[in-house]
Amino acid sequence: MTYDVIDRARRATRRRLTTICLTAVALTAAVAAAVMATTAPDRPADSPSGSAMSTFAVTSATSGSETQGFSDLKWVDVAGISLPVSSRTGPRITGGGQARGFAHDQAGALLAAVHIVVRINPQVGPTVFEPTLRDQVVGPDAAAMRVQVAQAYEELRAQLGGQPLGRLNAILRGYRIVSYRDDEAAVRLLTEAPGANGVPLLVVAEVRVRWTGSDWALLAPAGGTFEQTVMAASDADTATFLPFSVGR
């Protein structure tokens, strides 16, 4: 990790908290904005393009694959981040702060990756991240991820004197489906968050999801953190992503 906010946070605890925060906001540099405490209630949010409804195409990186688009995309607010939802693709179940019931296709894998990775953020609170981590994160490193998110939550609360952690400050800018099989998919997410000196910071991270037989679940990365899959985005990187807005 080479961007400024992490360069200034060399201590081991700080580095671990940074990694957890990156993981939790679709692997953005949300930690650069610190923790934004607020008492504003959750509300429906506009899309990143400013439209309440839009369309987007889901494209595989595999040569010759079909492109699937749909026009029922809406945007909802989850802890300050606008997330895409679809009546066809999901999530169909959102009770208790969770997001479940995604279509068994590329679009469903993409939306599952986005929704689950945001809901394991310490800032969403244990009533959301605990059941999400328990029920929607799989793989040999799932237990390590549960431990690290819980520790990050307690340490961030201690920094705020026990106050709620507040809302996240990040915008989903784009996606790319790296690979897709019926049982597993890998997607890359492009996210923007405030960086040092007020300069927006774009970050790319890869997220893998696995089909459990009834729904998509996040495949926990090695060691329970996304530290090895997060990188600052270059101009060349951003050109390869499809926008979370009106499709082409």
Summary of the structure (lengths in Angstrom):
residues: 248
radius of gyration: 16.7
end to end distance: 32.3
largest distance: 54.2
contacts: 841
relative contact order: 0.21
helix: 32%
strand: 29%
